[in-house]
Amino acid sequence: MGVKMKKYLFVFTALLLIWQAASAAKVDTLTTYSTVMKKNIKAVVILPEAYVESKSYPTVYLLHGAGDNFSGWVNKVPSIKKYADQFQMIIVCPDGNVTSWYFDSPEDPTWKYETYVGTELVNIIDKKYSTIKDRKGRAITGLSMGGHGALYLAFKHQDTFGAAGSMSGGVDIRPFPLNWDIAKRLGTEDKFPERWGKNSVVNLIYLLTPNKLAINIDCGRDDFFYVVNMQLHEKLLYNNIPHDFTIRPGAHNWEYWSNSIGFQLMFFNNNFSRR
């Protein structure tokens, strides 16, 4: 290879790297203030590469699982930045404080993550960014605890979210009375069974009107939440609630979720396009 060709190749490579850096999705770490909990809470906000304030973008709220935090998704599945570009959507990853389960806790009034994510954070994001400020432009999904949280929040806040998903979600918490600090949020299951029942997604189907909320649920065949997801699916069918439901090979791990998130975001993109 001649000197001139090497020079051209070097310049081309440098320009390509500059272009890739310039065209990458922008990742913000946003500090928000929760009035109801009287504290600052962080969130990752991913903006598509072509983000401009003159255009309104749909927003997907992406919830983490137990033991994780607001940075879990972007650190472990960096491809979500690519999806923000591909689908021209804003992705928001809030902090659920390790094991909030996205409840407003009746046991501890300082834990009000339903109010924070379902109301306060949505208002903050809509004020700061150029979003579609309507349920038709908002979706919410998550993994494990976040899968429970996404359906829980969407079922209870259908005026806020027009679409919802769950990946390996803990959609019925009652079979797991000793796990993931749920008892710290609701009290023990043997003492407060009614709380555990009314805060399990599988028991909130009565809130749904057919076709009002677009729903996409998936779970791995080897996941310990497989049975409760199958039960939720059967109950949705029995109640004539349309939804997408997928069982794939896989377990409760990031290998499964890094694959699943692309299908979830595609589902939301298709739903945004129809409305």
NUDO-70279 format. One record per residue (C-alpha): residue number from 1; x, y, z. Coordinates in pm, 1 decimal, padded with zeros to 6 digits. Each point is the difference from the previous one (the first is absolute). Layout:
N
<k:NUM	east:X	north:Y	up:Z>
...
//
This chain:
275
<k:1	east:00000.0	north:00000.0	up:00000.0>
<k:2	east:00143.8	north:00336.7	up:-00103.6>
<k:3	east:00066.4	north:00289.9	up:00234.7>
<k:4	east:-00280.2	north:00207.1	up:-00156.2>
<k:5	east:-00250.8	north:-00284.8	up:00034.4>
<k:6	east:00099.7	north:-00051.7	up:00363.1>
<k:7	east:-00053.6	north:00370.4	up:00060.9>
<k:8	east:-00345.9	north:-00012.5	up:-00159.1>
<k:9	east:-00087.4	north:-00309.3	up:00203.1>
<k:10	east:00113.6	north:00168.2	up:00320.9>
<k:11	east:-00205.8	north:00312.3	up:-00074.4>
<k:12	east:-00304.5	north:-00209.6	up:-00091.8>
<k:13	east:00027.2	north:-00203.3	up:00320.2>
<k:14	east:00036.1	north:00313.3	up:00210.6>
<k:15	east:-00302.5	north:00159.3	up:-00165.9>
<k:16	east:-00201.0	north:-00317.3	up:00048.7>
<k:17	east:00083.4	north:-00007.2	up:00370.6>
<k:18	east:-00092.3	north:00367.5	up:00033.6>
<k:19	east:-00329.1	north:-00063.3	up:-00182.3>
<k:20	east:-00082.7	north:-00296.4	up:00219.8>
<k:21	east:00071.1	north:00198.1	up:00313.3>
<k:22	east:-00206.5	north:00291.6	up:-00125.4>
<k:23	east:-00290.9	north:-00220.0	up:-00105.1>
<k:24	east:-00017.1	north:-00207.1	up:00318.4>
<k:25	east:-00298.3	north:00032.2	up:00230.8>
<k:26	east:00051.4	north:00248.0	up:00280.7>
<k:27	east:-00009.3	north:-00139.1	up:00354.2>
<k:28	east:-00091.6	north:00237.9	up:00283.1>
<k:29	east:00016.5	north:-00075.3	up:00370.7>
<k:30	east:-00283.3	north:00207.3	up:00137.5>
<k:31	east:-00043.9	north:00084.7	up:00367.7>
<k:32	east:-00367.5	north:00038.8	up:00083.8>
<k:33	east:-00169.5	north:00106.9	up:00319.5>
<k:34	east:-00287.5	north:-00199.7	up:00143.5>
<k:35	east:-00229.4	north:00229.2	up:00193.9>
<k:36	east:-00191.9	north:-00289.8	up:00150.6>
<k:37	east:00318.3	north:-00168.8	up:00128.8>
<k:38	east:00194.3	north:00323.0	up:00057.6>
<k:39	east:00322.5	north:-00118.9	up:-00161.6>
<k:40	east:00202.6	north:00007.4	up:-00320.1>
<k:41	east:-00022.5	north:-00304.1	up:-00227.7>
<k:42	east:00210.2	north:-00065.8	up:-00309.4>
<k:43	east:-00112.3	north:-00124.1	up:-00339.9>
<k:44	east:00173.0	north:-00077.7	up:-00327.8>
<k:45	east:-00158.0	north:00171.0	up:-00301.0>
<k:46	east:00096.1	north:-00115.1	up:-00348.7>
<k:47	east:-00077.0	north:00241.5	up:-00283.5>
<k:48	east:00007.2	north:-00104.8	up:-00365.9>
<k:49	east:00285.7	north:00136.1	up:-00208.4>
<k:50	east:-00225.2	north:00231.2	up:-00202.4>
<k:51	east:-00173.8	north:00142.5	up:00305.8>
<k:52	east:-00121.3	north:00355.3	up:-00056.4>
<k:53	east:-00232.3	north:00203.8	up:00216.7>
<k:54	east:-00222.4	north:00084.5	up:-00295.5>
<k:55	east:-00116.0	north:-00364.1	up:-00019.7>
<k:56	east:-00196.7	north:-00200.9	up:00257.5>
<k:57	east:00123.2	north:-00351.0	up:00080.0>
<k:58	east:-00166.8	north:-00303.1	up:00157.9>
<k:59	east:00141.7	north:-00105.8	up:00334.3>
<k:60	east:00065.0	north:-00346.9	up:00140.0>
<k:61	east:00056.0	north:-00038.6	up:00374.0>
<k:62	east:00233.0	north:-00296.9	up:00055.8>
<k:63	east:00010.1	north:-00139.6	up:00354.4>
<k:64	east:00282.0	north:-00198.0	up:00162.1>
<k:65	east:-00026.2	north:-00312.1	up:00211.0>
<k:66	east:00060.6	north:-00067.2	up:00369.6>
<k:67	east:00353.7	north:00068.9	up:00116.1>
<k:68	east:00074.7	north:00234.3	up:-00290.5>
<k:69	east:-00031.4	north:00372.5	up:-00061.0>
<k:70	east:-00066.2	north:00265.4	up:-00264.8>
<k:71	east:00325.1	north:-00071.6	up:-00186.5>
<k:72	east:-00050.7	north:-00375.3	up:-00030.6>
<k:73	east:-00159.7	north:-00005.8	up:-00341.6>
<k:74	east:00236.2	north:00237.6	up:-00177.5>
<k:75	east:00308.9	north:-00165.2	up:00149.7>
<k:76	east:-00101.0	north:-00361.6	up:-00056.3>
<k:77	east:-00190.3	north:00041.6	up:-00328.8>
<k:78	east:00163.9	north:00293.8	up:-00181.1>
<k:79	east:-00193.0	north:-00093.8	up:-00315.1>
<k:80	east:-00302.0	north:00185.3	up:00141.4>
<k:81	east:00173.0	north:00316.2	up:-00126.2>
<k:82	east:-00019.8	north:-00146.0	up:-00350.3>
<k:83	east:-00372.1	north:-00064.1	up:00044.1>
<k:84	east:-00057.1	north:00359.5	up:00110.2>
<k:85	east:00151.2	north:00105.6	up:-00333.5>
<k:86	east:-00171.6	north:-00266.6	up:-00207.3>
<k:87	east:-00348.9	north:00068.0	up:00134.2>
<k:88	east:00046.7	north:00371.6	up:00069.0>
<k:89	east:-00117.6	north:-00026.2	up:00357.1>
<k:90	east:00111.8	north:00128.1	up:00338.6>
<k:91	east:00084.8	north:-00275.3	up:00249.4>
<k:92	east:-00014.5	north:00082.5	up:00371.5>
<k:93	east:00152.5	north:-00232.4	up:00261.1>
<k:94	east:-00107.1	north:00110.6	up:00349.5>
<k:95	east:00144.2	north:-00115.0	up:00329.0>
<k:96	east:-00225.5	north:-00239.0	up:00192.1>
<k:97	east:00219.4	north:-00005.0	up:00313.1>
<k:98	east:00112.1	north:-00364.2	up:-00018.8>
<k:99	east:-00321.8	north:-00162.6	up:00126.6>
<k:100	east:-00282.5	north:00253.1	up:-00011.9>
<k:101	east:-00216.5	north:-00225.7	up:-00218.7>
<k:102	east:-00133.6	north:00335.0	up:-00124.9>
<k:103	east:-00265.2	north:00004.6	up:00275.0>
<k:104	east:-00113.6	north:00280.7	up:00222.4>
<k:105	east:00085.6	north:-00194.3	up:00312.8>
<k:106	east:-00269.4	north:-00022.7	up:00269.6>
<k:107	east:00274.6	north:-00111.3	up:00240.8>
<k:108	east:00246.4	north:00283.1	up:-00056.7>
<k:109	east:-00136.3	north:00339.8	up:-00111.7>
<k:110	east:00345.2	north:00103.6	up:-00122.4>
<k:111	east:-00026.6	north:-00254.6	up:-00285.6>
<k:112	east:-00244.0	north:00137.7	up:-00259.1>
<k:113	east:00136.1	north:-00123.6	up:-00330.2>
<k:114	east:-00339.0	north:-00042.7	up:-00166.5>
<k:115	east:-00062.4	north:00372.5	up:00042.0>
<k:116	east:00356.9	north:00087.2	up:-00099.0>
<k:117	east:00024.7	north:-00203.5	up:-00322.1>
<k:118	east:-00366.7	north:00008.4	up:-00098.3>
<k:119	east:-00058.4	north:00371.6	up:00056.9>
<k:120	east:00294.0	north:00212.9	up:00114.6>
<k:121	east:00264.0	north:-00130.3	up:-00239.6>
<k:122	east:-00235.2	north:00008.5	up:-00300.1>
<k:123	east:-00075.5	north:00365.7	up:00072.9>
<k:124	east:00371.5	north:00080.7	up:00037.5>
<k:125	east:00092.7	north:-00172.5	up:-00328.6>
<k:126	east:-00285.6	north:00167.2	up:-00188.1>
<k:127	east:00110.2	north:00339.6	up:00131.0>
<k:128	east:00370.6	north:-00041.8	up:-00076.6>
<k:129	east:-00010.9	north:-00184.3	up:-00335.3>
<k:130	east:-00196.3	north:00022.6	up:-00323.2>
<k:131	east:-00235.4	north:-00290.4	up:00057.9>
<k:132	east:-00343.1	north:-00100.8	up:-00123.7>
<k:133	east:-00189.8	north:00115.3	up:00306.8>
<k:134	east:-00276.6	north:-00254.1	up:-00027.5>
<k:135	east:-00053.4	north:-00363.7	up:00096.9>
<k:136	east:00012.2	north:-00089.4	up:-00371.7>
<k:137	east:00366.9	north:00095.0	up:00000.2>
<k:138	east:00100.0	north:-00171.1	up:00324.4>
<k:139	east:00088.8	north:-00361.2	up:00075.6>
<k:140	east:00153.4	north:-00177.6	up:00297.5>
<k:141	east:00180.4	north:-00332.0	up:00034.8>
<k:142	east:00265.0	north:-00166.3	up:00213.2>
<k:143	east:00162.5	north:-00320.7	up:00112.5>
<k:144	east:-00080.1	north:-00216.9	up:00303.1>
<k:145	east:-00103.5	north:00241.1	up:00279.5>
<k:146	east:-00015.4	north:00262.4	up:-00274.8>
<k:147	east:-00227.1	north:-00222.6	up:-00209.3>
<k:148	east:-00239.0	north:-00016.4	up:00292.0>
<k:149	east:00041.1	north:00375.8	up:00050.5>
<k:150	east:-00068.2	north:00085.5	up:-00363.5>
<k:151	east:-00328.2	north:-00193.3	up:-00016.6>
<k:152	east:-00096.6	north:00111.0	up:00351.1>
<k:153	east:00047.8	north:00366.6	up:-00087.7>
<k:154	east:-00159.6	north:-00025.4	up:-00344.2>
<k:155	east:-00306.6	north:-00188.3	up:00126.4>
<k:156	east:-00050.6	north:00258.5	up:00275.3>
<k:157	east:00088.8	north:00304.3	up:-00212.1>
<k:158	east:-00161.4	north:-00062.4	up:-00337.3>
<k:159	east:-00052.5	north:00373.6	up:-00047.9>
<k:160	east:00379.9	north:00036.2	up:00004.5>
<k:161	east:00122.4	north:-00304.4	up:-00197.3>
<k:162	east:-00140.8	north:-00131.9	up:-00324.7>
<k:163	east:00220.2	north:-00309.8	up:-00021.3>
<k:164	east:00173.3	north:-00229.2	up:00247.3>
<k:165	east:00232.1	north:-00297.4	up:-00000.5>
<k:166	east:00169.1	north:-00243.7	up:00231.0>
<k:167	east:00312.0	north:-00214.5	up:-00035.3>
<k:168	east:00025.2	north:-00286.3	up:00251.4>
<k:169	east:-00230.7	north:00194.4	up:00227.2>
<k:170	east:-00087.5	north:-00095.9	up:00355.7>
<k:171	east:-00366.7	north:00044.2	up:-00089.4>
<k:172	east:-00130.8	north:-00184.8	up:00305.9>
<k:173	east:00198.7	north:00070.5	up:00315.2>
<k:174	east:-00196.4	north:-00231.0	up:00231.8>
<k:175	east:00200.6	north:-00317.4	up:-00071.8>
<k:176	east:00317.4	north:00179.9	up:00115.1>
<k:177	east:-00075.4	north:00126.0	up:00354.4>
<k:178	east:00362.8	north:-00011.6	up:00118.6>
<k:179	east:00173.0	north:00144.4	up:-00304.6>
<k:180	east:00134.9	north:00336.2	up:-00120.1>
<k:181	east:-00113.8	north:00209.6	up:00299.0>
<k:182	east:-00363.8	north:-00005.0	up:-00109.3>
<k:183	east:-00103.8	north:-00047.4	up:00362.7>
<k:184	east:00184.2	north:00320.3	up:00091.1>
<k:185	east:-00221.0	north:00189.8	up:-00244.0>
<k:186	east:-00335.7	north:-00170.0	up:00071.8>
<k:187	east:00039.2	north:-00168.3	up:00337.0>
<k:188	east:00019.1	north:-00375.9	up:00024.7>
<k:189	east:-00226.7	north:-00207.2	up:-00223.1>
<k:190	east:-00145.6	north:-00200.7	up:00287.0>
<k:191	east:-00096.6	north:00316.0	up:00190.3>
<k:192	east:-00114.3	north:00210.2	up:-00297.8>
<k:193	east:-00120.0	north:-00242.6	up:-00270.5>
<k:194	east:-00241.8	north:00258.5	up:-00139.7>
<k:195	east:00287.7	north:00238.9	up:-00071.2>
<k:196	east:00192.0	north:-00269.7	up:-00184.1>
<k:197	east:-00307.0	north:-00087.7	up:-00202.4>
<k:198	east:-00096.6	north:00349.9	up:-00105.5>
<k:199	east:00360.4	north:00087.1	up:-00089.2>
<k:200	east:00051.6	north:-00302.3	up:-00226.2>
<k:201	east:-00035.5	north:00081.9	up:-00369.6>
<k:202	east:-00195.9	north:-00318.7	up:-00064.5>
<k:203	east:-00279.2	north:00138.8	up:00222.0>
<k:204	east:-00017.5	north:00339.5	up:-00172.0>
<k:205	east:-00146.2	north:-00123.5	up:-00328.0>
<k:206	east:-00341.6	north:00127.1	up:00108.4>
<k:207	east:00133.9	north:00353.0	up:-00061.4>
<k:208	east:00047.3	north:-00067.2	up:-00372.3>
<k:209	east:-00230.3	north:00083.0	up:-00287.1>
<k:210	east:00058.6	north:-00211.9	up:-00312.2>
<k:211	east:00224.3	north:00177.5	up:-00253.8>
<k:212	east:00061.8	north:00310.8	up:00211.1>
<k:213	east:00349.7	north:-00104.9	up:00108.2>
<k:214	east:00240.5	north:-00171.1	up:-00241.5>
<k:215	east:00169.1	north:-00281.5	up:00194.3>
<k:216	east:00308.9	north:-00208.4	up:-00081.4>
<k:217	east:00115.2	north:-00268.3	up:00244.5>
<k:218	east:00288.3	north:-00243.4	up:-00039.8>
<k:219	east:00188.6	north:-00244.4	up:00219.7>
<k:220	east:00267.1	north:-00266.7	up:-00035.5>
<k:221	east:-00103.4	north:-00364.6	up:00018.2>
<k:222	east:00256.0	north:-00068.9	up:00274.5>
<k:223	east:-00083.6	north:00309.8	up:00205.2>
<k:224	east:-00121.3	north:-00037.5	up:00359.6>
<k:225	east:-00278.0	north:00247.7	up:-00089.8>
<k:226	east:-00115.9	north:-00218.2	up:-00291.5>
<k:227	east:-00301.6	north:-00145.5	up:00184.3>
<k:228	east:-00137.4	north:00334.7	up:00120.8>
<k:229	east:00039.3	north:00147.0	up:-00349.8>
<k:230	east:-00192.3	north:-00291.5	up:-00148.9>
<k:231	east:-00273.6	north:00054.2	up:00258.1>
<k:232	east:-00019.0	north:00371.0	up:-00084.9>
<k:233	east:-00025.1	north:-00085.5	up:-00370.6>
<k:234	east:-00283.7	north:-00246.6	up:00063.4>
<k:235	east:-00186.4	north:00250.7	up:00214.7>
<k:236	east:00033.6	north:00270.6	up:-00266.0>
<k:237	east:-00136.1	north:-00243.8	up:-00256.8>
<k:238	east:-00291.0	north:-00093.9	up:00226.0>
<k:239	east:-00086.4	north:00367.8	up:00043.1>
<k:240	east:00027.7	north:00069.8	up:-00375.6>
<k:241	east:00286.5	north:00246.3	up:00041.4>
<k:242	east:00204.5	north:00010.3	up:-00324.0>
<k:243	east:00373.7	north:-00028.7	up:00057.2>
<k:244	east:00317.7	north:-00136.1	up:-00152.9>
<k:245	east:00150.7	north:-00288.4	up:00194.8>
<k:246	east:00329.5	north:-00171.6	up:-00081.2>
<k:247	east:00188.6	north:-00286.6	up:00160.7>
<k:248	east:00357.6	north:-00037.0	up:-00122.3>
<k:249	east:00285.1	north:-00228.9	up:00100.3>
<k:250	east:00188.7	north:00166.7	up:00280.2>
<k:251	east:00032.3	north:00064.8	up:00371.6>
<k:252	east:-00003.7	north:00295.2	up:00238.6>
<k:253	east:00313.8	north:00172.3	up:-00125.0>
<k:254	east:00142.1	north:00281.5	up:-00210.4>
<k:255	east:00051.3	north:-00224.9	up:-00299.9>
<k:256	east:-00377.2	north:-00037.6	up:-00017.6>
<k:257	east:-00081.3	north:00367.3	up:00068.0>
<k:258	east:00254.5	north:00137.6	up:-00246.6>
<k:259	east:-00183.5	north:-00195.2	up:-00268.7>
<k:260	east:-00348.7	north:00071.4	up:00129.5>
<k:261	east:00030.2	north:00378.7	up:00016.7>
<k:262	east:00023.8	north:00034.4	up:-00378.2>
<k:263	east:-00335.4	north:-00173.9	up:-00043.6>
<k:264	east:-00157.0	north:00209.5	up:00274.0>
<k:265	east:00112.4	north:00327.8	up:-00156.2>
<k:266	east:-00109.2	north:-00113.6	up:-00346.1>
<k:267	east:-00343.8	north:-00077.4	up:00141.7>
<k:268	east:-00022.3	north:00348.0	up:00150.8>
<k:269	east:00122.5	north:00164.6	up:-00318.9>
<k:270	east:-00269.6	north:-00179.1	up:-00200.5>
<k:271	east:-00257.9	north:00105.2	up:00256.3>
<k:272	east:00112.8	north:00363.9	up:-00009.7>
<k:273	east:-00023.0	north:-00004.9	up:-00380.5>
<k:274	east:-00361.3	north:-00119.4	up:00007.3>
<k:275	east:-00127.0	north:00267.6	up:00233.3>
//
